[in-house]
Amino acid sequence: MGHFFFVLTNVDAEPILKQEIRLRYPDLRMSYSRPGFITFKADKEGPFDPLFCRVSGLCHGKFKLSELGTERAWVYPVHSGLELPPGLKALSEQSLFKKGETVRLIVMAGPEEFWVCSYTLRSHHFQTPGEISSILQRDVPSRAYYKIAEAYASFDLPFEQQETILELGSAPGGASLFLLEQDLKVMGVDPAEMDPKILKSINFKQIRKPFETLTGEDFRSGVDWIISDINLPPTVVLREVFRLLTFLEPRGLLVTLKMNDLKHLEVVASVRAQLRKQGFPKVELKYLPSHKKEICLLALHT
Ligand SMILES: C[S@@+](CC[C@H](N)C(=O)[O-])C[C@H]1O[C@@H](n2cnc3c(N)ncnc32)[C@H](O)[C@@H]1O
């Protein structure tokens, strides 16, 4: 008998995810799918840990509501039009899982269609069914607010008060807003206009030019972190970040890699080794709840 795996991802990331699976797990075959929920069949057991999904694990099959037990579980509807049965909703709200525990995830794909899945809750996961964002929606300059807030929560980023962040691609300022709220100083690099609220902060300074033109002269003192959300190909962004590392010595990098082309998967495959060579022993990649065609790269000196 075969084994089945599942993934939950953003529909925009499905082509990248499928290409990643073809390259890294060539023996898997796609099985049942709904937008954002895909299952794969494997002939034998083995590791399964794709990057371009919010959560992945084992899929144990399709069940009817009457066949589901009352063990602890999280329930995740694949689209907002599905109403969770009251019993399952209550079960989901009451169930807590500790890090390292196996989460029982019931994916609701239709009114009478429940897929029972499981995965190990790791430290970078969110405590939410389907790993939906736990960051509250509010009036912010851009979606980047949620991405940086999720990266902060998921990686437990060790920012310290009044550290200096060099933020590449900072306009209009969602991420800057979050960083300023953490009592950090932000140097935002972007030729585009920042939200006036951000410009009012005494802890924000804009360098209004392309990041390719930054030189040592732009920095009177050092920077503690480099964060990038530049909407250019990962090869270009990483080349420039590596150039900045010839005159800046941040203790961490947080780079959003925009995956607008499947060929960028090659960069993702080699980036860990490249960063280790640059003196960053800890490198992690995480597809965040608010991500579409992108992934977050964290590199730390220690
Ligand atoms: C996804 S947006 C960034 C959103 C921003 N981080 C926020 O929090 O609102 C990408 C930004 O990259 C900027 N960008 C593109 N090419 C750039 C370059 N060569 N140098 C600096 N910024 C650039 C764009 O102007 C745009 O504002």
The ligand as a Gaussian input file, in Angstrom:
#p B3LYP/6-31G(d) Opt

LIG

0 1
 C        7.319000      44.695000      -1.963000
 S        7.766000      46.376000      -1.998000
 C        8.392000      46.613000      -0.395000
 C        7.370000      46.763000       0.663000
 C        7.982000      47.365000       1.919000
 N        8.995000      46.481000       2.502000
 C        6.968000      47.703000       2.952000
 O        7.169000      47.315000       4.093000
 O        5.993000      48.398000       2.649000
 C        9.239000      46.372000      -2.932000
 C        9.971000      47.682000      -2.912000
 O       11.245000      47.477000      -3.519000
 C       11.613000      48.719000      -4.085000
 N       12.719000      48.532000      -5.023000
 C       12.703000      47.918000      -6.225000
 N       13.922000      47.975000      -6.796000
 C       14.719000      48.662000      -5.935000
 C       16.080000      49.036000      -5.942000
 N       16.858000      48.747000      -6.983000
 N       16.578000      49.693000      -4.859000
 C       15.787000      50.003000      -3.817000
 N       14.473000      49.671000      -3.750000
 C       13.952000      49.009000      -4.799000
 C       10.322000      49.216000      -4.733000
 O       10.376000      50.616000      -4.930000
 C        9.272000      48.789000      -3.721000
 O        8.935000      49.852000      -2.852000

